[in-house]
Amino acid sequence: MTKNKYETIFCDLGNVLINFDHRIAVKKILTKTKKNEHDIYQLFFDSGLTKDYEEGKISSSDFFKKVRDSLNLDIDNEKLLPIWNDIFFETPLNKKIQAFLADVKEKYKLVMISNINAAHWEFLKNKIPIFKKFDKLILSYEAGFRKPAKEIYDAALESVKIAPSKVFYIDDRKDLIEAASKFGIKGIAFEGEEAFRKIKVALA
């Protein structure tokens, strides 16, 4: 890739800037419900309820009430919220990509695009300094769409008035990189040290 081909970097949050594992919360919930691990995981990670929450269609209070009802939890939001949020952790590779993005900030605009809910963002937003380096934050619960919907990528492009061909995209999910490529946005899946090396070469 030629030098200065790109003007903007689109970057995912989860498992790029910081890692997460829903199973951390699932294991804690297991002690408070008769539901099995699979059912809890599906509710947290791959349900219509979670989708609605990440698209801002329901409030945090409504989401947590539905979680409590679905799992027959006898705990209030004050006790459930810390469990829900306790899924994030930083790895050495997270810190490397954070440092890299901070270093290239003078050359590129930075836009974060994340499928995320209000509670997780409130928990994270002041914990990682790199967030402040981003020119725009496109959060699914505010945008009303989740990746790979074209609308969320369009919102990101519009936020910095950039053409798709001038964007380099970093996301941990290869399927989302492939989906964005259909909209003219090229990138690399952030799948480890080798992928990180390729990203640095592409943006050098």
C-alpha positions as CSV (number, residue, x, y, z in Angstrom):
1,M,0.0,0.0,0.0
2,T,1.4,3.4,-0.9
3,K,2.3,5.9,1.7
4,N,-0.4,8.5,2.6
5,K,-3.0,6.5,0.8
6,Y,-5.3,6.9,3.8
7,E,-6.4,9.9,5.7
8,T,-8.6,8.4,8.4
9,I,-8.4,5.3,10.6
10,F,-11.7,3.6,11.7
11,C,-11.0,1.5,14.8
12,D,-13.2,-0.9,16.7
13,L,-13.1,-0.9,20.5
14,G,-13.7,-4.4,21.9
15,N,-10.8,-6.8,21.5
16,V,-8.8,-4.1,19.8
17,L,-8.4,-1.2,22.3
18,I,-9.4,-3.3,25.2
19,N,-10.4,-7.0,25.4
20,F,-13.6,-8.4,26.8
21,D,-15.0,-11.7,27.7
22,H,-18.7,-12.1,28.5
23,R,-18.0,-15.4,30.2
24,I,-16.5,-13.5,33.2
25,A,-20.0,-12.1,33.9
26,V,-21.7,-15.3,33.0
27,K,-19.8,-17.3,35.6
28,K,-20.8,-14.7,38.3
29,I,-24.4,-14.8,37.3
30,L,-24.4,-18.6,37.4
31,T,-24.3,-18.5,41.2
32,K,-27.5,-16.4,41.3
33,T,-29.8,-18.2,38.8
34,K,-31.0,-21.7,37.9
35,K,-30.4,-21.0,34.2
36,N,-27.5,-22.7,32.6
37,E,-24.3,-21.2,31.3
38,H,-25.4,-21.4,27.6
39,D,-28.7,-19.6,28.3
40,I,-27.0,-16.8,30.2
41,Y,-24.3,-16.4,27.5
42,Q,-26.9,-16.2,24.7
43,L,-28.9,-13.6,26.6
44,F,-25.8,-11.5,27.2
45,F,-24.1,-11.9,23.8
46,D,-26.4,-13.0,21.1
47,S,-30.0,-12.1,21.9
48,G,-32.5,-9.7,20.5
49,L,-32.5,-8.0,23.9
50,T,-28.8,-7.3,23.7
51,K,-29.2,-6.1,20.1
52,D,-32.0,-3.7,21.1
53,Y,-29.8,-2.4,24.0
54,E,-26.8,-1.9,21.8
55,E,-28.9,0.0,19.2
56,G,-30.3,2.3,21.9
57,K,-33.9,1.0,21.5
58,I,-34.3,0.3,25.2
59,S,-33.0,2.0,28.2
60,S,-30.5,0.6,30.7
61,S,-33.2,0.3,33.3
62,D,-35.4,-1.6,31.0
63,F,-32.6,-3.8,29.8
64,F,-31.6,-4.8,33.3
65,K,-35.2,-5.4,34.4
66,K,-35.6,-7.8,31.4
67,V,-32.3,-9.5,32.3
68,R,-33.4,-10.0,35.9
69,D,-36.8,-11.3,34.8
70,S,-35.4,-13.6,32.1
71,L,-32.9,-15.1,34.6
72,N,-35.1,-15.0,37.7
73,L,-32.5,-12.9,39.5
74,D,-33.2,-11.8,43.0
75,I,-30.7,-8.9,42.9
76,D,-31.2,-5.2,42.1
77,N,-29.5,-3.1,39.5
78,E,-26.9,-1.8,42.0
79,K,-25.6,-5.4,42.4
80,L,-26.1,-6.5,38.8
81,L,-24.4,-3.5,37.1
82,P,-20.9,-4.3,38.5
83,I,-21.2,-7.9,37.3
84,W,-22.4,-6.7,33.8
85,N,-19.4,-4.3,33.5
86,D,-16.8,-6.7,34.9
87,I,-15.8,-8.2,31.5
88,F,-13.0,-5.9,30.3
89,F,-9.3,-6.3,30.6
90,E,-6.2,-4.9,28.9
91,T,-3.6,-7.0,27.2
92,P,-0.1,-6.1,26.0
93,L,-1.4,-6.1,22.5
94,N,-4.2,-3.7,23.4
95,K,-1.6,-1.3,24.9
96,K,0.5,-1.6,21.7
97,I,-2.3,-0.6,19.4
98,Q,-3.3,2.2,21.8
99,A,0.3,3.6,21.7
100,F,0.5,3.2,17.9
101,L,-2.7,5.1,17.4
102,A,-1.5,7.9,19.7
103,D,1.7,8.0,17.7
104,V,0.0,8.3,14.3
105,K,-2.6,10.8,15.4
106,E,-0.8,13.7,13.7
107,K,-1.1,11.9,10.3
108,Y,-4.6,10.5,10.5
109,K,-8.1,11.4,11.8
110,L,-9.3,8.7,14.3
111,V,-12.8,7.5,14.4
112,M,-13.9,4.7,16.8
113,I,-16.9,2.6,15.7
114,S,-18.2,0.3,18.4
115,N,-21.2,-2.0,19.0
116,I,-21.6,-1.1,22.6
117,N,-24.4,-0.4,25.1
118,A,-24.8,2.7,27.4
119,A,-23.7,0.9,30.6
120,H,-20.5,-0.4,29.2
121,W,-19.6,2.9,27.6
122,E,-20.3,4.8,30.9
123,F,-18.0,2.3,32.6
124,L,-15.2,2.5,30.1
125,K,-15.2,6.1,28.8
126,N,-12.8,7.6,31.4
127,K,-10.7,4.5,31.9
128,I,-8.6,4.5,28.8
129,P,-6.8,7.8,27.7
130,I,-6.7,6.8,24.0
131,F,-10.4,7.5,23.7
132,K,-9.6,11.2,24.0
133,K,-7.4,11.0,20.9
134,F,-10.3,10.1,18.7
135,D,-11.9,12.8,16.5
136,K,-15.3,11.0,16.6
137,L,-16.9,8.2,18.6
138,I,-19.6,6.4,16.7
139,L,-21.3,4.3,19.3
140,S,-24.1,1.9,18.2
141,Y,-26.4,2.8,21.0
142,E,-26.3,6.5,20.0
143,A,-26.2,5.8,16.2
144,G,-29.2,3.4,16.4
145,F,-27.4,0.8,14.3
146,R,-24.8,-1.9,14.9
147,K,-22.0,-3.1,12.6
148,P,-22.2,-4.5,9.9
149,A,-25.2,-2.2,9.1
150,K,-24.2,0.2,6.3
151,E,-25.8,3.1,8.3
152,I,-23.2,3.0,11.1
153,Y,-20.3,3.1,8.6
154,D,-22.1,5.9,6.7
155,A,-22.4,7.8,10.0
156,A,-18.7,7.4,10.6
157,L,-17.8,8.6,7.1
158,E,-20.1,11.6,7.4
159,S,-18.7,12.5,10.9
160,V,-15.3,13.4,9.4
161,K,-16.5,14.1,5.8
162,I,-14.3,11.4,4.3
163,A,-14.5,9.1,1.2
164,P,-14.5,5.3,1.9
165,S,-11.3,4.9,-0.2
166,K,-9.4,7.2,2.2
167,V,-10.2,5.1,5.3
168,F,-8.3,2.2,6.8
169,Y,-10.4,0.0,9.1
170,I,-9.2,-2.0,12.1
171,D,-11.6,-4.5,13.7
172,D,-11.1,-7.8,15.5
173,R,-13.9,-9.5,13.5
174,K,-12.9,-10.6,10.0
175,D,-16.6,-10.7,9.0
176,L,-17.0,-7.0,9.8
177,I,-13.8,-6.1,7.8
178,E,-15.3,-8.0,4.9
179,A,-18.7,-6.3,5.3
180,A,-17.1,-2.8,5.3
181,S,-15.1,-3.7,2.2
182,K,-18.4,-4.0,0.3
183,F,-18.9,-0.3,1.1
184,G,-15.4,0.6,-0.2
185,I,-13.7,0.6,3.2
186,K,-10.6,-1.5,3.3
187,G,-8.8,-2.8,6.4
188,I,-7.2,-5.6,8.4
189,A,-8.7,-7.9,11.1
190,F,-6.9,-7.4,14.4
191,E,-6.1,-11.0,15.1
192,G,-2.7,-10.9,16.8
193,E,0.8,-9.7,16.6
194,E,1.2,-10.5,12.8
195,A,-1.9,-8.5,12.0
196,F,-0.6,-5.6,14.1
197,R,2.6,-5.7,12.1
198,K,0.6,-5.5,8.8
199,I,-1.4,-2.6,10.2
200,K,1.8,-0.7,11.0
201,V,3.1,-1.3,7.6
202,A,-0.1,-0.2,5.9
203,L,-0.2,3.0,7.9
204,A,3.5,3.8,8.0
